[in-house]
Amino acid sequence: LKDDLEIAEKLLQEMSSEFDEKRDDLRKTAHENIQKLQLENKKQYDQKRKKPRRYQEDDLVAIKRTQRGPGLKFSNQYLGPYQITRTLRND
């Protein structure tokens, strides 16, 4: 009876440690896969992005008209040209 309890306890400890090892391996694999997918997603996203334009003083710019309304259908799509008088940091 005492031997059976010792054997059962050892089996339980071994199963528990084996379970912990497998769980840790699965977590590590999942983490690596997530990192890989995030990197791929970033590459895909960055391919379609273009860097923002840096304006200098005395550049001429036009601003796209976003307001629509009656009578604006045939008006200019852009407002301006405007001259850049000073630049501000964007970051």
PDB file of N, CA, C and O in Angstrom:
ATOM      1  N   LEU A   1       0.825  -1.194   0.000  1.00  0.00           N
ATOM      2  CA  LEU A   1       0.000   0.000   0.000  1.00  0.00           C
ATOM      3  C   LEU A   1       0.871   1.260   0.000  1.00  0.00           C
ATOM      4  O   LEU A   1       0.603   2.215  -0.730  1.00  0.00           O
ATOM      5  N   LYS A   2       1.904   1.245   0.823  1.00  0.00           N
ATOM      6  CA  LYS A   2       2.808   2.393   0.878  1.00  0.00           C
ATOM      7  C   LYS A   2       3.586   2.529  -0.424  1.00  0.00           C
ATOM      8  O   LYS A   2       3.826   3.638  -0.900  1.00  0.00           O
ATOM      9  N   ASP A   3       3.982   1.384  -0.999  1.00  0.00           N
ATOM     10  CA  ASP A   3       4.699   1.402  -2.279  1.00  0.00           C
ATOM     11  C   ASP A   3       3.811   1.940  -3.398  1.00  0.00           C
ATOM     12  O   ASP A   3       4.276   2.673  -4.270  1.00  0.00           O
ATOM     13  N   ASP A   4       2.536   1.572  -3.367  1.00  0.00           N
ATOM     14  CA  ASP A   4       1.605   2.057  -4.389  1.00  0.00           C
ATOM     15  C   ASP A   4       1.465   3.579  -4.331  1.00  0.00           C
ATOM     16  O   ASP A   4       1.404   4.241  -5.367  1.00  0.00           O
ATOM     17  N   LEU A   5       1.416   4.121  -3.133  1.00  0.00           N
ATOM     18  CA  LEU A   5       1.306   5.572  -2.987  1.00  0.00           C
ATOM     19  C   LEU A   5       2.565   6.272  -3.492  1.00  0.00           C
ATOM     20  O   LEU A   5       2.481   7.318  -4.136  1.00  0.00           O
ATOM     21  N   GLU A   6       3.726   5.700  -3.202  1.00  0.00           N
ATOM     22  CA  GLU A   6       4.983   6.280  -3.671  1.00  0.00           C
ATOM     23  C   GLU A   6       5.063   6.241  -5.192  1.00  0.00           C
ATOM     24  O   GLU A   6       5.475   7.209  -5.833  1.00  0.00           O
ATOM     25  N   ILE A   7       4.661   5.098  -5.760  1.00  0.00           N
ATOM     26  CA  ILE A   7       4.678   4.960  -7.226  1.00  0.00           C
ATOM     27  C   ILE A   7       3.708   5.960  -7.858  1.00  0.00           C
ATOM     28  O   ILE A   7       4.044   6.617  -8.843  1.00  0.00           O
ATOM     29  N   ALA A   8       2.532   6.071  -7.302  1.00  0.00           N
ATOM     30  CA  ALA A   8       1.535   7.004  -7.833  1.00  0.00           C
ATOM     31  C   ALA A   8       2.043   8.440  -7.729  1.00  0.00           C
ATOM     32  O   ALA A   8       1.845   9.242  -8.641  1.00  0.00           O
ATOM     33  N   GLU A   9       2.691   8.755  -6.626  1.00  0.00           N
ATOM     34  CA  GLU A   9       3.222  10.106  -6.443  1.00  0.00           C
ATOM     35  C   GLU A   9       4.327  10.409  -7.448  1.00  0.00           C
ATOM     36  O   GLU A   9       4.374  11.503  -8.011  1.00  0.00           O
ATOM     37  N   LYS A  10       5.220   9.440  -7.676  1.00  0.00           N
ATOM     38  CA  LYS A  10       6.295   9.627  -8.658  1.00  0.00           C
ATOM     39  C   LYS A  10       5.728   9.782 -10.065  1.00  0.00           C
ATOM     40  O   LYS A  10       6.187  10.627 -10.833  1.00  0.00           O
ATOM     41  N   LEU A  11       4.728   8.964 -10.401  1.00  0.00           N
ATOM     42  CA  LEU A  11       4.090   9.076 -11.716  1.00  0.00           C
ATOM     43  C   LEU A  11       3.446  10.453 -11.892  1.00  0.00           C
ATOM     44  O   LEU A  11       3.555  11.077 -12.947  1.00  0.00           O
ATOM     45  N   LEU A  12       2.783  10.904 -10.849  1.00  0.00           N
ATOM     46  CA  LEU A  12       2.139  12.208 -10.913  1.00  0.00           C
ATOM     47  C   LEU A  12       3.166  13.325 -11.102  1.00  0.00           C
ATOM     48  O   LEU A  12       2.940  14.243 -11.891  1.00  0.00           O
ATOM     49  N   GLN A  13       4.281  13.258 -10.392  1.00  0.00           N
ATOM     50  CA  GLN A  13       5.336  14.259 -10.540  1.00  0.00           C
ATOM     51  C   GLN A  13       5.919  14.233 -11.951  1.00  0.00           C
ATOM     52  O   GLN A  13       6.155  15.278 -12.558  1.00  0.00           O
ATOM     53  N   GLU A  14       6.147  13.020 -12.462  1.00  0.00           N
ATOM     54  CA  GLU A  14       6.723  12.901 -13.808  1.00  0.00           C
ATOM     55  C   GLU A  14       5.758  13.427 -14.866  1.00  0.00           C
ATOM     56  O   GLU A  14       6.164  14.132 -15.791  1.00  0.00           O
ATOM     57  N   MET A  15       4.480  13.081 -14.726  1.00  0.00           N
ATOM     58  CA  MET A  15       3.484  13.564 -15.681  1.00  0.00           C
ATOM     59  C   MET A  15       3.369  15.087 -15.608  1.00  0.00           C
ATOM     60  O   MET A  15       3.221  15.759 -16.629  1.00  0.00           O
ATOM     61  N   SER A  16       3.438  15.612 -14.406  1.00  0.00           N
ATOM     62  CA  SER A  16       3.341  17.057 -14.223  1.00  0.00           C
ATOM     63  C   SER A  16       4.531  17.769 -14.861  1.00  0.00           C
ATOM     64  O   SER A  16       4.355  18.777 -15.546  1.00  0.00           O
ATOM     65  N   SER A  17       5.728  17.258 -14.644  1.00  0.00           N
ATOM     66  CA  SER A  17       6.910  17.897 -15.233  1.00  0.00           C
ATOM     67  C   SER A  17       6.900  17.767 -16.752  1.00  0.00           C
ATOM     68  O   SER A  17       7.296  18.699 -17.452  1.00  0.00           O
ATOM     69  N   GLU A  18       6.454  16.630 -17.269  1.00  0.00           N
ATOM     70  CA  GLU A  18       6.365  16.439 -18.720  1.00  0.00           C
ATOM     71  C   GLU A  18       5.340  17.399 -19.318  1.00  0.00           C
ATOM     72  O   GLU A  18       5.563  17.982 -20.379  1.00  0.00           O
ATOM     73  N   PHE A  19       4.215  17.554 -18.622  1.00  0.00           N
ATOM     74  CA  PHE A  19       3.186  18.485 -19.078  1.00  0.00           C
ATOM     75  C   PHE A  19       3.729  19.913 -19.113  1.00  0.00           C
ATOM     76  O   PHE A  19       3.488  20.646 -20.072  1.00  0.00           O
ATOM     77  N   ASP A  20       4.458  20.307 -18.071  1.00  0.00           N
ATOM     78  CA  ASP A  20       5.041  21.650 -18.013  1.00  0.00           C
ATOM     79  C   ASP A  20       6.017  21.881 -19.159  1.00  0.00           C
ATOM     80  O   ASP A  20       6.021  22.954 -19.763  1.00  0.00           O
ATOM     81  N   GLU A  21       6.841  20.886 -19.463  1.00  0.00           N
ATOM     82  CA  GLU A  21       7.801  21.018 -20.567  1.00  0.00           C
ATOM     83  C   GLU A  21       7.084  21.180 -21.900  1.00  0.00           C
ATOM     84  O   GLU A  21       7.447  22.037 -22.706  1.00  0.00           O
ATOM     85  N   LYS A  22       6.064  20.353 -22.132  1.00  0.00           N
ATOM     86  CA  LYS A  22       5.319  20.440 -23.393  1.00  0.00           C
ATOM     87  C   LYS A  22       4.615  21.792 -23.513  1.00  0.00           C
ATOM     88  O   LYS A  22       4.595  22.397 -24.585  1.00  0.00           O
ATOM     89  N   ARG A  23       4.039  22.256 -22.406  1.00  0.00           N
ATOM     90  CA  ARG A  23       3.350  23.544 -22.423  1.00  0.00           C
ATOM     91  C   ARG A  23       4.328  24.676 -22.735  1.00  0.00           C
ATOM     92  O   ARG A  23       4.017  25.571 -23.520  1.00  0.00           O
ATOM     93  N   ASP A  24       5.502  24.632 -22.123  1.00  0.00           N
ATOM     94  CA  ASP A  24       6.510  25.660 -22.387  1.00  0.00           C
ATOM     95  C   ASP A  24       6.969  25.627 -23.839  1.00  0.00           C
ATOM     96  O   ASP A  24       7.167  26.675 -24.454  1.00  0.00           O
ATOM     97  N   ASP A  25       7.141  24.413 -24.395  1.00  0.00           N
ATOM     98  CA  ASP A  25       7.524  24.295 -25.807  1.00  0.00           C
ATOM     99  C   ASP A  25       6.445  24.873 -26.714  1.00  0.00           C
ATOM    100  O   ASP A  25       6.748  25.578 -27.677  1.00  0.00           O
ATOM    101  N   LEU A  26       5.181  24.572 -26.404  1.00  0.00           N
ATOM    102  CA  LEU A  26       4.084  25.099 -27.218  1.00  0.00           C
ATOM    103  C   LEU A  26       4.022  26.623 -27.135  1.00  0.00           C
ATOM    104  O   LEU A  26       3.801  27.292 -28.145  1.00  0.00           O
ATOM    105  N   ARG A  27       4.213  27.162 -25.956  1.00  0.00           N
ATOM    106  CA  ARG A  27       4.198  28.620 -25.808  1.00  0.00           C
ATOM    107  C   ARG A  27       5.330  29.263 -26.591  1.00  0.00           C
ATOM    108  O   ARG A  27       5.143  30.295 -27.235  1.00  0.00           O
ATOM    109  N   LYS A  28       6.504  28.649 -26.533  1.00  0.00           N
ATOM    110  CA  LYS A  28       7.658  29.190 -27.257  1.00  0.00           C
ATOM    111  C   LYS A  28       7.405  29.153 -28.763  1.00  0.00           C
ATOM    112  O   LYS A  28       7.688  30.122 -29.467  1.00  0.00           O
ATOM    113  N   THR A  29       6.874  28.034 -29.252  1.00  0.00           N
ATOM    114  CA  THR A  29       6.572  27.900 -30.682  1.00  0.00           C
ATOM    115  C   THR A  29       5.517  28.924 -31.103  1.00  0.00           C
ATOM    116  O   THR A  29       5.644  29.560 -32.150  1.00  0.00           O
ATOM    117  N   ALA A  30       4.478  29.077 -30.281  1.00  0.00           N
ATOM    118  CA  ALA A  30       3.424  30.043 -30.603  1.00  0.00           C
ATOM    119  C   ALA A  30       3.992  31.459 -30.640  1.00  0.00           C
ATOM    120  O   ALA A  30       3.648  32.241 -31.526  1.00  0.00           O
ATOM    121  N   HIS A  31       4.847  31.788 -29.698  1.00  0.00           N
ATOM    122  CA  HIS A  31       5.455  33.127 -29.657  1.00  0.00           C
ATOM    123  C   HIS A  31       6.302  33.370 -30.904  1.00  0.00           C
ATOM    124  O   HIS A  31       6.245  34.451 -31.490  1.00  0.00           O
ATOM    125  N   GLU A  32       7.082  32.378 -31.310  1.00  0.00           N
ATOM    126  CA  GLU A  32       7.913  32.523 -32.512  1.00  0.00           C
ATOM    127  C   GLU A  32       7.047  32.709 -33.749  1.00  0.00           C
ATOM    128  O   GLU A  32       7.353  33.541 -34.604  1.00  0.00           O
ATOM    129  N   ASN A  33       5.955  31.929 -33.848  1.00  0.00           N
ATOM    130  CA  ASN A  33       5.065  32.054 -35.003  1.00  0.00           C
ATOM    131  C   ASN A  33       4.390  33.421 -35.045  1.00  0.00           C
ATOM    132  O   ASN A  33       4.232  34.008 -36.115  1.00  0.00           O
ATOM    133  N   ILE A  34       3.996  33.921 -33.886  1.00  0.00           N
ATOM    134  CA  ILE A  34       3.367  35.243 -33.832  1.00  0.00           C
ATOM    135  C   ILE A  34       4.358  36.313 -34.266  1.00  0.00           C
ATOM    136  O   ILE A  34       4.004  37.211 -35.031  1.00  0.00           O
ATOM    137  N   GLN A  35       5.595  36.228 -33.788  1.00  0.00           N
ATOM    138  CA  GLN A  35       6.625  37.203 -34.170  1.00  0.00           C
ATOM    139  C   GLN A  35       6.853  37.175 -35.680  1.00  0.00           C
ATOM    140  O   GLN A  35       6.976  38.222 -36.316  1.00  0.00           O
ATOM    141  N   LYS A  36       6.907  35.967 -36.248  1.00  0.00           N
ATOM    142  CA  LYS A  36       7.140  35.832 -37.686  1.00  0.00           C
ATOM    143  C   LYS A  36       5.990  36.451 -38.483  1.00  0.00           C
ATOM    144  O   LYS A  36       6.221  37.163 -39.461  1.00  0.00           O
ATOM    145  N   LEU A  37       4.755  36.179 -38.065  1.00  0.00           N
ATOM    146  CA  LEU A  37       3.603  36.740 -38.768  1.00  0.00           C
ATOM    147  C   LEU A  37       3.542  38.256 -38.639  1.00  0.00           C
ATOM    148  O   LEU A  37       3.204  38.947 -39.601  1.00  0.00           O
ATOM    149  N   GLN A  38       3.864  38.776 -37.469  1.00  0.00           N
ATOM    150  CA  GLN A  38       3.857  40.223 -37.298  1.00  0.00           C
ATOM    151  C   GLN A  38       4.895  40.887 -38.193  1.00  0.00           C
ATOM    152  O   GLN A  38       4.644  41.958 -38.746  1.00  0.00           O
ATOM    153  N   LEU A  39       6.050  40.266 -38.337  1.00  0.00           N
ATOM    154  CA  LEU A  39       7.083  40.809 -39.213  1.00  0.00           C
ATOM    155  C   LEU A  39       6.624  40.792 -40.671  1.00  0.00           C
ATOM    156  O   LEU A  39       6.839  41.758 -41.403  1.00  0.00           O
ATOM    157  N   GLU A  40       5.991  39.693 -41.093  1.00  0.00           N
ATOM    158  CA  GLU A  40       5.472  39.614 -42.463  1.00  0.00           C
ATOM    159  C   GLU A  40       4.399  40.672 -42.693  1.00  0.00           C
ATOM    160  O   GLU A  40       4.382  41.324 -43.737  1.00  0.00           O
ATOM    161  N   ASN A  41       3.502  40.846 -41.719  1.00  0.00           N
ATOM    162  CA  ASN A  41       2.447  41.854 -41.858  1.00  0.00           C
ATOM    163  C   ASN A  41       3.032  43.250 -41.951  1.00  0.00           C
ATOM    164  O   ASN A  41       2.544  44.072 -42.727  1.00  0.00           O
ATOM    165  N   LYS A  42       4.060  43.532 -41.183  1.00  0.00           N
ATOM    166  CA  LYS A  42       4.708  44.848 -41.232  1.00  0.00           C
ATOM    167  C   LYS A  42       5.338  45.081 -42.599  1.00  0.00           C
ATOM    168  O   LYS A  42       5.226  46.171 -43.162  1.00  0.00           O
ATOM    169  N   LYS A  43       6.004  44.052 -43.136  1.00  0.00           N
ATOM    170  CA  LYS A  43       6.617  44.197 -44.460  1.00  0.00           C
ATOM    171  C   LYS A  43       5.556  44.487 -45.513  1.00  0.00           C
ATOM    172  O   LYS A  43       5.743  45.366 -46.355  1.00  0.00           O
ATOM    173  N   GLN A  44       4.436  43.752 -45.474  1.00  0.00           N
ATOM    174  CA  GLN A  44       3.358  43.958 -46.436  1.00  0.00           C
ATOM    175  C   GLN A  44       2.799  45.373 -46.320  1.00  0.00           C
ATOM    176  O   GLN A  44       2.568  46.038 -47.330  1.00  0.00           O
ATOM    177  N   TYR A  45       2.582  45.828 -45.097  1.00  0.00           N
ATOM    178  CA  TYR A  45       2.023  47.159 -44.881  1.00  0.00           C
ATOM    179  C   TYR A  45       2.990  48.230 -45.363  1.00  0.00           C
ATOM    180  O   TYR A  45       2.584  49.185 -46.026  1.00  0.00           O
ATOM    181  N   ASP A  46       4.262  48.075 -45.033  1.00  0.00           N
ATOM    182  CA  ASP A  46       5.256  49.086 -45.381  1.00  0.00           C
ATOM    183  C   ASP A  46       5.499  49.172 -46.884  1.00  0.00           C
ATOM    184  O   ASP A  46       5.926  50.217 -47.376  1.00  0.00           O
ATOM    185  N   GLN A  47       5.237  48.096 -47.622  1.00  0.00           N
ATOM    186  CA  GLN A  47       5.435  48.130 -49.075  1.00  0.00           C
ATOM    187  C   GLN A  47       4.490  49.130 -49.734  1.00  0.00           C
ATOM    188  O   GLN A  47       4.848  49.759 -50.730  1.00  0.00           O
ATOM    189  N   LYS A  48       3.289  49.278 -49.187  1.00  0.00           N
ATOM    190  CA  LYS A  48       2.289  50.136 -49.814  1.00  0.00           C
ATOM    191  C   LYS A  48       2.304  51.561 -49.270  1.00  0.00           C
ATOM    192  O   LYS A  48       1.570  52.417 -49.765  1.00  0.00           O
ATOM    193  N   ARG A  49       3.116  51.820 -48.276  1.00  0.00           N
ATOM    194  CA  ARG A  49       3.212  53.156 -47.695  1.00  0.00           C
ATOM    195  C   ARG A  49       4.315  53.940 -48.382  1.00  0.00           C
ATOM    196  O   ARG A  49       5.338  53.379 -48.774  1.00  0.00           O
ATOM    197  N   LYS A  50       4.103  55.217 -48.522  1.00  0.00           N
ATOM    198  CA  LYS A  50       5.187  56.051 -49.020  1.00  0.00           C
ATOM    199  C   LYS A  50       5.550  57.059 -47.936  1.00  0.00           C
ATOM    200  O   LYS A  50       4.722  57.421 -47.101  1.00  0.00           O
ATOM    201  N   LYS A  51       6.767  57.492 -47.967  1.00  0.00           N
ATOM    202  CA  LYS A  51       7.251  58.404 -46.936  1.00  0.00           C
ATOM    203  C   LYS A  51       6.586  59.767 -47.097  1.00  0.00           C
ATOM    204  O   LYS A  51       6.298  60.188 -48.217  1.00  0.00           O
ATOM    205  N   PRO A  52       6.340  60.456 -45.988  1.00  0.00           N
ATOM    206  CA  PRO A  52       5.687  61.764 -46.082  1.00  0.00           C
ATOM    207  C   PRO A  52       6.580  62.787 -46.770  1.00  0.00           C
ATOM    208  O   PRO A  52       7.806  62.749 -46.664  1.00  0.00           O
ATOM    209  N   ARG A  53       5.940  63.679 -47.463  1.00  0.00           N
ATOM    210  CA  ARG A  53       6.669  64.723 -48.185  1.00  0.00           C
ATOM    211  C   ARG A  53       7.168  65.758 -47.189  1.00  0.00           C
ATOM    212  O   ARG A  53       6.432  66.182 -46.299  1.00  0.00           O
ATOM    213  N   ARG A  54       8.412  66.157 -47.345  1.00  0.00           N
ATOM    214  CA  ARG A  54       9.003  67.204 -46.505  1.00  0.00           C
ATOM    215  C   ARG A  54       8.949  68.513 -47.290  1.00  0.00           C
ATOM    216  O   ARG A  54       9.576  68.645 -48.341  1.00  0.00           O
ATOM    217  N   TYR A  55       8.208  69.455 -46.779  1.00  0.00           N
ATOM    218  CA  TYR A  55       8.089  70.747 -47.448  1.00  0.00           C
ATOM    219  C   TYR A  55       9.158  71.706 -46.944  1.00  0.00           C
ATOM    220  O   TYR A  55       9.546  71.670 -45.777  1.00  0.00           O
ATOM    221  N   GLN A  56       9.620  72.550 -47.830  1.00  0.00           N
ATOM    222  CA  GLN A  56      10.612  73.577 -47.508  1.00  0.00           C
ATOM    223  C   GLN A  56       9.918  74.938 -47.574  1.00  0.00           C
ATOM    224  O   GLN A  56       8.838  75.070 -48.151  1.00  0.00           O
ATOM    225  N   GLU A  57      10.539  75.920 -46.988  1.00  0.00           N
ATOM    226  CA  GLU A  57       9.995  77.272 -47.086  1.00  0.00           C
ATOM    227  C   GLU A  57       9.996  77.711 -48.548  1.00  0.00           C
ATOM    228  O   GLU A  57      10.887  77.351 -49.317  1.00  0.00           O
ATOM    229  N   ASP A  58       8.997  78.484 -48.913  1.00  0.00           N
ATOM    230  CA  ASP A  58       8.777  79.018 -50.265  1.00  0.00           C
ATOM    231  C   ASP A  58       8.252  77.975 -51.245  1.00  0.00           C
ATOM    232  O   ASP A  58       8.123  78.281 -52.430  1.00  0.00           O
ATOM    233  N   ASP A  59       7.941  76.749 -50.802  1.00  0.00           N
ATOM    234  CA  ASP A  59       7.275  75.773 -51.675  1.00  0.00           C
ATOM    235  C   ASP A  59       5.831  76.210 -51.881  1.00  0.00           C
ATOM    236  O   ASP A  59       5.227  76.822 -51.000  1.00  0.00           O
ATOM    237  N   LEU A  60       5.286  75.896 -53.040  1.00  0.00           N
ATOM    238  CA  LEU A  60       3.876  76.154 -53.311  1.00  0.00           C
ATOM    239  C   LEU A  60       3.104  74.852 -53.143  1.00  0.00           C
ATOM    240  O   LEU A  60       3.518  73.805 -53.642  1.00  0.00           O
ATOM    241  N   VAL A  61       1.980  74.926 -52.437  1.00  0.00           N
ATOM    242  CA  VAL A  61       1.172  73.729 -52.194  1.00  0.00           C
ATOM    243  C   VAL A  61      -0.287  74.045 -52.478  1.00  0.00           C
ATOM    244  O   VAL A  61      -0.708  75.201 -52.437  1.00  0.00           O
ATOM    245  N   ALA A  62      -1.048  72.999 -52.766  1.00  0.00           N
ATOM    246  CA  ALA A  62      -2.495  73.109 -52.937  1.00  0.00           C
ATOM    247  C   ALA A  62      -3.147  72.121 -51.973  1.00  0.00           C
ATOM    248  O   ALA A  62      -2.633  71.025 -51.749  1.00  0.00           O
ATOM    249  N   ILE A  63      -4.278  72.518 -51.410  1.00  0.00           N
ATOM    250  CA  ILE A  63      -4.978  71.680 -50.441  1.00  0.00           C
ATOM    251  C   ILE A  63      -6.227  71.129 -51.101  1.00  0.00           C
ATOM    252  O   ILE A  63      -7.008  71.879 -51.686  1.00  0.00           O
ATOM    253  N   LYS A  64      -6.419  69.823 -51.009  1.00  0.00           N
ATOM    254  CA  LYS A  64      -7.588  69.193 -51.620  1.00  0.00           C
ATOM    255  C   LYS A  64      -8.848  69.623 -50.880  1.00  0.00           C
ATOM    256  O   LYS A  64      -8.909  69.585 -49.651  1.00  0.00           O
ATOM    257  N   ARG A  65      -9.839  70.028 -51.643  1.00  0.00           N
ATOM    258  CA  ARG A  65     -11.117  70.465 -51.065  1.00  0.00           C
ATOM    259  C   ARG A  65     -11.906  69.214 -50.664  1.00  0.00           C
ATOM    260  O   ARG A  65     -12.191  68.358 -51.501  1.00  0.00           O
ATOM    261  N   THR A  66     -12.251  69.119 -49.394  1.00  0.00           N
ATOM    262  CA  THR A  66     -12.970  67.935 -48.917  1.00  0.00           C
ATOM    263  C   THR A  66     -14.450  68.201 -48.721  1.00  0.00           C
ATOM    264  O   THR A  66     -15.237  67.258 -48.643  1.00  0.00           O
ATOM    265  N   GLN A  67     -14.844  69.453 -48.641  1.00  0.00           N
ATOM    266  CA  GLN A  67     -16.256  69.759 -48.444  1.00  0.00           C
ATOM    267  C   GLN A  67     -16.969  69.756 -49.784  1.00  0.00           C
ATOM    268  O   GLN A  67     -16.527  70.372 -50.753  1.00  0.00           O
ATOM    269  N   ARG A  68     -18.063  69.056 -49.807  1.00  0.00           N
ATOM    270  CA  ARG A  68     -18.897  69.021 -51.009  1.00  0.00           C
ATOM    271  C   ARG A  68     -20.213  69.709 -50.674  1.00  0.00           C
ATOM    272  O   ARG A  68     -20.636  69.734 -49.519  1.00  0.00           O
ATOM    273  N   GLY A  69     -20.830  70.245 -51.654  1.00  0.00           N
ATOM    274  CA  GLY A  69     -22.108  70.901 -51.422  1.00  0.00           C
ATOM    275  C   GLY A  69     -22.717  71.321 -52.741  1.00  0.00           C
ATOM    276  O   GLY A  69     -22.137  71.087 -53.802  1.00  0.00           O
ATOM    277  N   PRO A  70     -23.868  71.932 -52.682  1.00  0.00           N
ATOM    278  CA  PRO A  70     -24.508  72.373 -53.924  1.00  0.00           C
ATOM    279  C   PRO A  70     -23.669  73.455 -54.604  1.00  0.00           C
ATOM    280  O   PRO A  70     -23.190  74.389 -53.961  1.00  0.00           O
ATOM    281  N   GLY A  71     -23.508  73.312 -55.873  1.00  0.00           N
ATOM    282  CA  GLY A  71     -22.765  74.298 -56.638  1.00  0.00           C
ATOM    283  C   GLY A  71     -21.261  74.082 -56.640  1.00  0.00           C
ATOM    284  O   GLY A  71     -20.548  74.818 -57.322  1.00  0.00           O
ATOM    285  N   LEU A  72     -20.752  73.109 -55.908  1.00  0.00           N
ATOM    286  CA  LEU A  72     -19.311  72.870 -55.859  1.00  0.00           C
ATOM    287  C   LEU A  72     -18.868  71.753 -56.805  1.00  0.00           C
ATOM    288  O   LEU A  72     -17.680  71.441 -56.894  1.00  0.00           O
ATOM    289  N   LYS A  73     -19.824  71.160 -57.504  1.00  0.00           N
ATOM    290  CA  LYS A  73     -19.486  70.025 -58.360  1.00  0.00           C
ATOM    291  C   LYS A  73     -18.492  70.421 -59.448  1.00  0.00           C
ATOM    292  O   LYS A  73     -17.589  69.651 -59.775  1.00  0.00           O
ATOM    293  N   PHE A  74     -18.650  71.588 -59.996  1.00  0.00           N
ATOM    294  CA  PHE A  74     -17.780  72.007 -61.091  1.00  0.00           C
ATOM    295  C   PHE A  74     -16.710  73.003 -60.651  1.00  0.00           C
ATOM    296  O   PHE A  74     -15.996  73.555 -61.488  1.00  0.00           O
ATOM    297  N   SER A  75     -16.595  73.233 -59.355  1.00  0.00           N
ATOM    298  CA  SER A  75     -15.560  74.155 -58.873  1.00  0.00           C
ATOM    299  C   SER A  75     -14.226  73.413 -58.781  1.00  0.00           C
ATOM    300  O   SER A  75     -14.164  72.199 -58.976  1.00  0.00           O
ATOM    301  N   ASN A  76     -13.178  74.150 -58.487  1.00  0.00           N
ATOM    302  CA  ASN A  76     -11.851  73.542 -58.380  1.00  0.00           C
ATOM    303  C   ASN A  76     -11.824  72.503 -57.261  1.00  0.00           C
ATOM    304  O   ASN A  76     -12.465  72.672 -56.223  1.00  0.00           O
ATOM    305  N   GLN A  77     -11.073  71.430 -57.488  1.00  0.00           N
ATOM    306  CA  GLN A  77     -10.951  70.392 -56.469  1.00  0.00           C
ATOM    307  C   GLN A  77      -9.925  70.765 -55.409  1.00  0.00           C
ATOM    308  O   GLN A  77      -9.898  70.165 -54.334  1.00  0.00           O
ATOM    309  N   TYR A  78      -9.088  71.742 -55.700  1.00  0.00           N
ATOM    310  CA  TYR A  78      -8.019  72.121 -54.775  1.00  0.00           C
ATOM    311  C   TYR A  78      -8.134  73.591 -54.419  1.00  0.00           C
ATOM    312  O   TYR A  78      -8.568  74.407 -55.232  1.00  0.00           O
ATOM    313  N   LEU A  79      -7.741  73.919 -53.200  1.00  0.00           N
ATOM    314  CA  LEU A  79      -7.651  75.301 -52.746  1.00  0.00           C
ATOM    315  C   LEU A  79      -6.199  75.729 -52.839  1.00  0.00           C
ATOM    316  O   LEU A  79      -5.299  74.938 -52.558  1.00  0.00           O
ATOM    317  N   GLY A  80      -5.970  76.928 -53.216  1.00  0.00           N
ATOM    318  CA  GLY A  80      -4.582  77.376 -53.268  1.00  0.00           C
ATOM    319  C   GLY A  80      -4.246  77.871 -54.646  1.00  0.00           C
ATOM    320  O   GLY A  80      -5.156  78.095 -55.443  1.00  0.00           O
ATOM    321  N   PRO A  81      -3.007  78.050 -54.961  1.00  0.00           N
ATOM    322  CA  PRO A  81      -1.786  77.609 -54.289  1.00  0.00           C
ATOM    323  C   PRO A  81      -1.438  78.504 -53.096  1.00  0.00           C
ATOM    324  O   PRO A  81      -1.676  79.712 -53.099  1.00  0.00           O
ATOM    325  N   TYR A  82      -0.875  77.872 -52.099  1.00  0.00           N
ATOM    326  CA  TYR A  82      -0.399  78.566 -50.909  1.00  0.00           C
ATOM    327  C   TYR A  82       1.113  78.423 -50.839  1.00  0.00           C
ATOM    328  O   TYR A  82       1.685  77.429 -51.286  1.00  0.00           O
ATOM    329  N   GLN A  83       1.741  79.434 -50.270  1.00  0.00           N
ATOM    330  CA  GLN A  83       3.201  79.402 -50.132  1.00  0.00           C
ATOM    331  C   GLN A  83       3.549  79.033 -48.690  1.00  0.00           C
ATOM    332  O   GLN A  83       2.971  79.572 -47.746  1.00  0.00           O
ATOM    333  N   ILE A  84       4.497  78.112 -48.533  1.00  0.00           N
ATOM    334  CA  ILE A  84       4.958  77.707 -47.205  1.00  0.00           C
ATOM    335  C   ILE A  84       5.828  78.828 -46.646  1.00  0.00           C
ATOM    336  O   ILE A  84       6.835  79.201 -47.248  1.00  0.00           O
ATOM    337  N   THR A  85       5.432  79.364 -45.490  1.00  0.00           N
ATOM    338  CA  THR A  85       6.213  80.447 -44.883  1.00  0.00           C
ATOM    339  C   THR A  85       7.133  79.937 -43.787  1.00  0.00           C
ATOM    340  O   THR A  85       8.192  80.516 -43.546  1.00  0.00           O
ATOM    341  N   ARG A  86       6.739  78.856 -43.120  1.00  0.00           N
ATOM    342  CA  ARG A  86       7.612  78.240 -42.120  1.00  0.00           C
ATOM    343  C   ARG A  86       7.229  76.776 -41.979  1.00  0.00           C
ATOM    344  O   ARG A  86       6.093  76.394 -42.260  1.00  0.00           O
ATOM    345  N   THR A  87       8.166  75.972 -41.550  1.00  0.00           N
ATOM    346  CA  THR A  87       7.905  74.545 -41.371  1.00  0.00           C
ATOM    347  C   THR A  87       7.996  74.204 -39.893  1.00  0.00           C
ATOM    348  O   THR A  87       8.793  74.778 -39.152  1.00  0.00           O
ATOM    349  N   LEU A  88       7.167  73.263 -39.483  1.00  0.00           N
ATOM    350  CA  LEU A  88       7.156  72.788 -38.104  1.00  0.00           C
ATOM    351  C   LEU A  88       7.617  71.342 -38.069  1.00  0.00           C
ATOM    352  O   LEU A  88       7.506  70.615 -39.056  1.00  0.00           O
ATOM    353  N   ARG A  89       8.131  70.940 -36.927  1.00  0.00           N
ATOM    354  CA  ARG A  89       8.532  69.537 -36.769  1.00  0.00           C
ATOM    355  C   ARG A  89       7.300  68.653 -36.779  1.00  0.00           C
ATOM    356  O   ARG A  89       6.284  68.990 -36.171  1.00  0.00           O
ATOM    357  N   ASN A  90       7.384  67.539 -37.455  1.00  0.00           N
ATOM    358  CA  ASN A  90       6.262  66.620 -37.547  1.00  0.00           C
ATOM    359  C   ASN A  90       6.391  65.473 -36.565  1.00  0.00           C
ATOM    360  O   ASN A  90       5.389  64.848 -36.218  1.00  0.00           O
ATOM    361  N   ASP A  91       7.588  65.183 -36.115  1.00  0.00           N
ATOM    362  CA  ASP A  91       7.800  64.020 -35.264  1.00  0.00           C
ATOM    363  C   ASP A  91       7.545  64.407 -33.866  1.00  0.00           C
ATOM    364  O   ASP A  91       7.664  63.577 -32.965  1.00  0.00           O
TER     365      ASP A  91
END
